[in-house]
Structure formats: structure tokens, C-alpha cells
Amino acid sequence: MIVDLRSDTVTRPSKEMLDYMMSAPTGDDVFSEDPTVNQLQHYAAELFGMEDALYCSSGTQTNQIAINVHTQPGDEVICSSLSHIYLYEGGGVALNSLCSMAMIEGDRGRLNAAQVKNMINPDDIHRPISRLVSLEDTVNKGGGAVYDFDEIKKIKSLTSQHGLGLHCDGARLFNALHVNGLTPAQYAEPFDSISICLSKGLGAPVGSILLGKKDFIIKARRRRKSFGGGMRQAGIIAAAGLYALQNNVERLKEDHKNAKIIASELINLSWVKSIMPVDTNIVIFSIHKENGAAEYVEKLKSKGILCFPFGPDKIRMVTHLDLVDDHFQYLFESLKTIS
Ligand SMILES: Cc1ncc(COP(=O)(O)O)c(C=O)c1O
């Protein structure tokens, strides 16, 4: 048996999702004429109470477009040193937008208002212009950590006061919403732009959505074209996103429950040292053996359990909608056979 815990991106579209995709009406989305893409964008914008939305190929693309629209070359973006936009987007902030990054590690990747305040540069020709604060919620590298919304509101009052934009990399935002209890529209209120991924826990095969004000999305649409992201009859894949938003949000709670169960099994193993708090669907744990993560990932792989090293002695496991009871049973039995 294979138990794939590498990421929540490994899910395959269900039969129901595929049927829905196959029956989707399509048109040319570069001309804004794909009815299914338009329906998805409209649905997402309404859900978040944002003026408009743009369907894109990936979360990297929505983040990179957002950063590009918010900034000018030479500006600075404030974010966590654990953030996806810094660690895992191929240096895109420098490459695409010619911006520097001011970074704070934060608490499992979550920044607080005092840290952000310290990073905002004064009006001084020696310093780059602080232009944007980018928060990630949940924080992938922080073990799926969820922001305290009151802290976000404090950060918002700072960005408003200093004229900075506030972006959210919400690749796993629906996971966060199950924990903080907010509606998408309540959460969206302080943000100038939000990126959400349909291809993570929500189970669509592809796609992300960028949300913002009307004039922001007009600019974003232009950038998407120049980044090579204008798609044609994209309704086929947008339908999967629509299906995911309408059917797979509630069940994310199952992933959270399963992640907690995995953590409670891991902690009893002699080779596991400690586990980050499990807030959502990501479990990051340390092992006793120094620099041993790659070795243990290989040991697990030999039993059919797939996961990623997440540092020299850290391993990440992620729960998702393609895991069933048999997978967990097999996982828990197999974990005990490793030393
Ligand atoms: C927090 C976060 N942001 C953005 C992305 C980028 O998404 P994509 O893989 O669709 O480019 C990911 C991908 O895993 C992510 O974890």
C-alpha cells in the first residue's frame, strides 16, 4: 500500500468532480468569455465579499502577480523568512518584481504588529520603500499555523497608517477559517489582496484565485497575460475549482482531525523527538537523529509511506481527501516497525 503524505496537492479529481468538469460550458477566457471561469470568479468574489477575482494557474502565479501589482521595482516586501513567497517561489519576488524582502521569522511564520512596525522603513533615500506586507495563513513551513485575527487587524492598522498594501497568501486559507471560526468575508475585510489555492486541501487538480478590488484585478489580469498565464477554454479546469469550493470546504475538518491523530501516534515512537503543535492538516516533527530526516524519509518510503524532509532533522506529513481509514491503519502499524 502507498500512503502519500507528501502534500495535500497529490489528490486526484474524484469521479463527481470529473463529471462536473466534462459538462462545463467553455469559451475564450483571454477574452473574458469563458462562462465557467466567470462563474468561478464571481462565486469566489461573492464568498469573500471582495469586488473581483481572477482565476490563475497556480498559487505561485497569484502571489507573484499580486506582488507585482502592489509594488514598483526597488520597493521592499515585508514577510516571514518561512514564507512560501521567499522560500519556494524560485526567487520570483526579485526576478519578476525587482523588489527586496525584509524578513522576520515570527512565531511559526506568523508576524506580529510590533515586528512589522520595526521593519517599515522611514522615508530615507538610503532605504528601499516599504510597500507591501505579505502574510501566509496557514503557514506551511510553520506546521500549518493559523494567524490570530486580532493581530492581523493590528497589522492592517499599521499598513493603512503607512500606506502599505496587505496581501494574504491563503493557499490553505479555508483550513485557517475552520480554526478561527471566521467567514471568508469577515477574514477578507483587512486585506487588499488574497490568494487562495483550489489545488491543495480542496482537491481540484489545478488552479488558484486572486481576490481584490476591481482596479487591482484589472491590473492583475494584464500581469497574468504578460506572465504567460492567459488561458483559453479554462472552464474545464475552473469547473473543478467551483466543484471544490462548493463541496470540499467543510470536510477539511476531517484532515485536521486525522493530522492530530497522526501526531498522537508519532509522539509515542522512540525515534521521534518532538512535534510542532498541529493546528490544521500539516504535521511537522523532529527526529532524534541529527541530520537524519532524509534517512528516515527513505526508511518510511521503503514501507510505502511517502513524506518530505522539512529541514535536516524535521519531517512533514500532510493529510488530505484521498486518505481513507485503511491508509491510516496501515500507517500506524508501519510506523511502529521503524526504529
Ligand atoms: C503557502 C503556499 N503558498 C503558495 C503555494 C504555491 O502554490 P502552487 O504550487 O500552486 O504554485 C504553496 C504550494 O504548496 C503553498 O504551500
The ligand as an SDF file (V2000), in Angstrom:
LIG
                    3D

 16 16  0  0  0  0  0  0  0  0999 V2000
    1.6780   28.5310    1.4290 C   0  0  0  0  0  0  0  0  0  0  0  0
    1.7790   28.2860   -0.0500 C   0  0  0  0  0  0  0  0  0  0  0  0
    1.6640   29.3100   -0.8900 N   0  0  0  0  0  0  0  0  0  0  0  0
    1.7340   29.1580   -2.2130 C   0  0  0  0  0  0  0  0  0  0  0  0
    1.9300   27.9120   -2.7680 C   0  0  0  0  0  0  0  0  0  0  0  0
    2.0780   27.8050   -4.2490 C   0  0  0  0  0  0  0  0  0  0  0  0
    1.1170   27.0730   -4.8740 O   0  0  0  0  0  0  0  0  0  0  0  0
    1.3910   26.3730   -6.2920 P   0  0  0  0  0  0  0  0  0  0  0  0
    2.0790   25.0970   -6.0020 O   0  0  0  0  0  0  0  0  0  0  0  0
    0.0020   26.2120   -6.8360 O   0  0  0  0  0  0  0  0  0  0  0  0
    2.2160   27.3090   -7.1050 O   0  0  0  0  0  0  0  0  0  0  0  0
    2.0620   26.7950   -1.9370 C   0  0  0  0  0  0  0  0  0  0  0  0
    2.2990   25.4630   -2.5010 C   0  0  0  0  0  0  0  0  0  0  0  0
    2.4350   24.4650   -1.8350 O   0  0  0  0  0  0  0  0  0  0  0  0
    1.9880   26.9860   -0.5360 C   0  0  0  0  0  0  0  0  0  0  0  0
    2.1440   25.9680    0.3270 O   0  0  0  0  0  0  0  0  0  0  0  0
  1  2  1  0
  2  3  1  0
  2 15  2  0
  3  4  2  0
  4  5  1  0
  5  6  1  0
  5 12  2  0
  6  7  1  0
  7  8  1  0
  8  9  2  0
  8 10  1  0
  8 11  1  0
 12 13  1  0
 12 15  1  0
 13 14  2  0
 15 16  1  0
M  END
$$$$
